[in-house]
Each structure stands twice: as C-alpha cells, then as structure tokens.
Amino acid sequence: MPKASSNVPAAAQVPTGLPANYEAAMQELEQLVAQMEAGDMPLDQLLAAYKRGAELLRVCRDKLEAVEDQIKVLDKDVLKPWSSV
C-alpha cells in the first residue's frame, strides 16, 4: 500500500477535530486559506482542506449565532443595530 507523500510540509496536513473556540477556528481557517491560495497543495489535499474550511466556517457561524442569541436575550429579544459610538 503506498504511503502518503512525505514531501508535503506538516503545515499542509489537515488536522482533525474541531477547535474549542471562535478565535482558534478563525486562526486555523485563515492559515488554511493562505495555504490553499499558495497553490502548492496536491489536489487530494486541496479537497481535504476545502472540506476542513467548510467545517471551520460552520463552527465560526455557530459560535457567532450563539453570541447573537445571548445578546437578544440580554436586550429583551431585540437585536439592536451596532453603533460605532
């Protein structure tokens, strides 16, 4: 059985498991996008990276939605517009 290519840097390997928090998910997503944009990934790793990116994006959206729901509760179920004041 052939082994995975050993000439691919460890940073290009797609990790398993999901990050515990929003910041970690965003950091990993940004790194993954940078690796994909570099164009140095083989097609199979590119597909795996794309799938991982979709998972990370879902984690980020879920965490943001949870925070938004908490804000709605704090503001009596009305999400107020963000002011930059």
NUMIDREN-256013 format. One line per 5 residues: their letters; for each residue z, x, y of N, C-alpha, C, O. Coordinates in steps of 0.05 Angstrom, whole numbers, plus 32768, in hexadecimal, padded with zeros to 4 digits. Atoms other than C-alpha are relative to their C-alpha. Layout:
a	Z:X:Y:Z:X:Y:Z:X:Y:Z:X:Y  ...
***
This chain:
mpkas	8000:8011:7FE8:8000:8000:8000:8000:8012:8019:8011:8024:801A  8001:7FEF:7FE9:7FED:801F:8043:8018:7FFC:8013:8022:7FE5:8016  7FEA:8001:7FED:8024:802F:8075:7FF5:7FF9:801C:7FDE:7FFD:8022  8008:8006:7FE4:8024:8019:80BE:7FF9:801B:800D:8004:8030:8006  8009:7FE8:7FF2:8003:804A:80EC:8018:800E:800D:8028:8002:801B
snvpa	7FEA:7FF1:7FF6:8034:8081:80FE:7FFA:800C:801C:800C:8017:8028  8007:7FF4:7FE6:800F:8096:813D:8005:7FEC:8017:7FFE:7FF3:802E  7FFA:8014:7FEC:8024:8057:8163:801C:8006:800A:802F:8007:7FFA  7FE5:7FFA:7FF5:805F:8066:8192:8014:7FEA:7FF9:800C:7FD3:7FF6  7FEB:8014:8007:80A1:8044:8181:8002:7FEA:8015:8008:7FD4:800E
aaqvp	7FFF:8014:7FEA:809E:8020:81C5:7FEC:7FEA:7FFB:7FEF:7FD4:8006  8015:8014:8004:8060:7FFB:81AD:8007:7FEE:7FE9:7FFA:7FD9:7FE4  7FF7:8011:8016:8085:7FDE:8171:800D:7FE7:800C:801B:7FE9:801F  7FF6:8019:7FF6:8097:7F95:817B:801B:7FFB:7FF2:801C:7FF9:7FD9  7FE6:8004:800C:80E2:7F89:8170:8003:7FE3:7FF5:7FF3:7FD2:7FFC
tglpa	7FFB:801B:800B:80FE:7F4E:814A:801A:7FF6:800C:8029:8006:8019  7FE8:800C:7FF3:8136:7F1F:8160:7FFB:7FFB:801D:7FEA:8008:8029  8004:8007:7FE4:813B:7F00:81A4:8017:800B:8011:802E:800C:8008  7FEC:7FF6:7FEE:8160:7F1D:81E0:8016:7FEB:8005:8010:7FD3:8005  7FEA:8012:7FFC:81A4:7EFF:81EF:8000:7FF3:801C:800B:7FDE:8020
nyeaa	7FFF:800B:7FE5:8198:7EF5:8239:7FE5:8001:800E:7FD2:800E:8004  8019:8002:7FF0:8162:7EE7:826D:7FF6:801B:8009:7FDF:8021:8006  8007:7FE6:7FF5:8163:7F2C:828B:7FF4:8012:7FEB:7FE0:8020:7FF0  800B:7FEF:8016:8158:7F4F:8248:7FE5:7FF6:7FF7:7FD3:8006:7FF1  801A:800B:8008:8120:7F1F:8236:7FEA:8007:8014:7FD4:800E:800D
mqele	8014:7FFA:7FEB:80FD:7F2A:8279:7FF9:801E:7FFF:7FE2:8025:8002  8006:7FE3:8001:8104:7F76:8273:7FEE:8006:7FE9:7FDB:8016:7FEC  8011:7FFB:8017:80E7:7F76:822E:7FE4:7FF5:8004:7FD0:8001:7FFD  801A:800C:7FFB:80AF:7F47:8243:7FF0:8011:8014:7FD8:8015:800F  800E:7FEE:7FED:809D:7F74:827E:7FF6:8019:7FF3:7FDF:8022:7FF8
qlvaq	8008:7FE8:800E:809B:7FB1:8251:7FE9:7FFA:7FED:7FD6:800A:7FEB  8014:8008:8013:8071:7F8C:821E:7FE5:7FFC:800F:7FD0:8004:8005  8018:8005:7FF1:803F:7F76:8253:7FF3:801A:8009:7FDB:801E:8008  800A:7FE6:7FF8:8039:7FBD:826D:7FF2:800F:7FE9:7FDD:801B:7FED  800C:7FF3:8017:802B:7FD7:8227:7FE6:7FF3:7FF9:7FD2:8000:7FF2
meagd	8019:800E:8006:7FF7:7FA1:821B:7FEA:8006:8014:7FD3:8009:800D  8014:7FFB:7FEB:7FD5:7FAE:825E:7FF6:801D:7FFE:7FE0:8022:8008  8009:7FE4:8002:7FD1:7FF9:824E:7FE8:8002:7FED:7FD8:8015:7FF0  8018:8001:8011:7F9E:7FE7:8218:8001:8014:7FE9:7FEC:8019:7FDD  7FFE:7FEC:8015:7FB8:8019:81E5:800A:7FF5:7FE6:800E:8004:7FD3
mpldq	7FF5:800C:8019:7FCF:7FE8:81B0:7FE9:7FF8:7FEE:7FD5:7FED:7FF7  8013:800B:8014:7FA9:7FDA:8170:8001:7FE1:8001:8015:7FD6:8009  8003:801D:7FFE:7F92:7F92:8169:8017:7FF2:7FF2:8022:7FDE:7FFD  7FEA:800E:800E:7FC8:7F7F:8135:801A:8002:8010:8029:7FEF:8010  7FE8:7FFE:7FF0:7FFF:7F9A:8162:7FFD:7FF0:801A:8011:7FE6:8024
llaay	8005:8010:7FE8:7FE0:7F78:819E:8006:7FE3:7FFB:8012:7FD5:800B  7FFB:801C:8007:7FE3:7F35:817A:801E:7FFC:7FFC:8029:7FE8:8005  7FE3:8002:8004:802C:7F42:8165:800E:8001:801B:8022:7FF3:801F  7FF4:7FFF:7FE6:803D:7F55:81AD:7FFC:7FE6:8010:800D:7FDE:801E  8005:8019:7FF2:801C:7F16:81C7:8013:7FEA:7FF6:801E:7FDB:8006
krgae	7FEE:8013:800C:8045:7EEC:8197:801D:8005:800A:802B:7FF2:8010  7FE5:7FF9:7FF7:8085:7F11:81AB:8002:7FF8:801E:8017:7FED:8026  8000:8008:7FE4:8073:7F06:81F4:8004:7FE2:8004:8012:7FD9:8015  7FFD:801D:7FFF:806D:7EBB:81E8:801C:7FF8:7FF9:8027:7FE6:8006  7FE4:8005:8007:80B2:7EBB:81C7:8012:8007:8017:8024:7FF7:801E
llrvc	7FEF:7FF8:7FEA:80D0:7EE1:8201:7FFD:7FED:8018:8010:7FE7:8025  8005:8013:7FEB:80B0:7EB2:8233:800F:7FE6:7FFB:801A:7FDA:800D  7FF2:8018:8007:80CD:7E77:820E:801E:8004:8005:802C:7FF2:800F  7FE3:7FFA:7FFB:8113:7E98:8210:8006:7FFE:801E:8019:7FF2:8026  7FFC:8000:7FE3:810C:7EA3:825B:7FFF:7FE4:800B:8010:7FDC:801B
rdkle	8002:801B:7FF6:80F5:7E5C:8268:8018:7FEF:7FF8:8022:7FDF:8008  7FE9:800F:8009:812C:7E3F:823D:801A:8006:8010:8029:7FF4:8016  7FE9:7FF8:7FF1:8161:7E67:8261:7FFF:7FF6:801D:8014:7FED:8027  8003:800A:7FE5:8146:7E54:82A5:8004:7FE1:8001:8011:7FD7:8014  7FFC:801D:8001:8144:7E0A:8291:801D:7FF9:7FFC:8027:7FE6:8008
avedq	7FE4:8005:8004:818C:7E0E:8279:8010:8004:801A:8022:7FF4:8020  7FF2:7FFB:7FE6:81A2:7E2B:82BC:7FF9:7FE9:8013:800A:7FDF:8022  8008:8016:7FEF:817A:7DF5:82E1:800F:7FE7:7FF9:8018:7FD8:800A  7FF0:8017:8009:819D:7DC0:82B7:801D:8001:800A:8028:7FED:8012  7FE4:7FFC:7FF7:81E1:7DDD:82C9:8001:7FFB:801E:8015:7FEF:8028
ikvld	8000:8004:7FE3:81CE:7DDD:8313:7FFD:7FE2:8006:800A:7FD8:8019  8002:801D:7FFC:81B9:7D94:830E:801B:7FF2:7FFC:8022:7FE0:800C  7FE6:800B:8005:81FD:7D83:82F1:8013:8006:8018:8021:7FF4:8021  7FEF:7FF8:7FE9:8220:7DA9:8329:7FF8:7FF1:801A:8009:7FEC:802B  800A:800E:7FE8:81F5:7D85:835D:7FFC:7FE2:7FFB:7FEB:7FD6:8007
kdvlk	8001:801C:8006:8200:7D40:833F:7FE4:7FF6:7FF8:7FDB:7FE2:8002  801A:8007:800C:81BE:7D3E:8318:7FE9:8000:8014:7FD4:7FF3:800F  8016:7FFE:7FED:8193:7D4E:8355:7FFB:801E:8004:800C:802C:800E  8007:7FE4:7FFC:816F:7D90:8356:7FF6:8003:801D:7FE0:7FF9:8024  8006:7FFD:7FE4:816E:7DA4:839F:7FEC:8016:8004:7FEC:802A:7FF4
pwssv	8013:7FEA:7FFB:8136:7DCE:83BC:800F:801A:8007:8024:8019:8014  7FF4:7FE6:7FFA:8145:7E18:83C1:7FFB:8006:801E:7FE4:8004:8027  8004:7FF8:7FE5:8151:7E2E:8408:8005:801E:8003:8017:8029:7FF6  7FFE:7FE4:7FFD:8149:7E75:841F:8012:8007:8018:8010:801D:8023  7FEF:7FFC:7FE9:817D:7E6E:8456:8018:8012:7FF8:8029:8018:8009
***
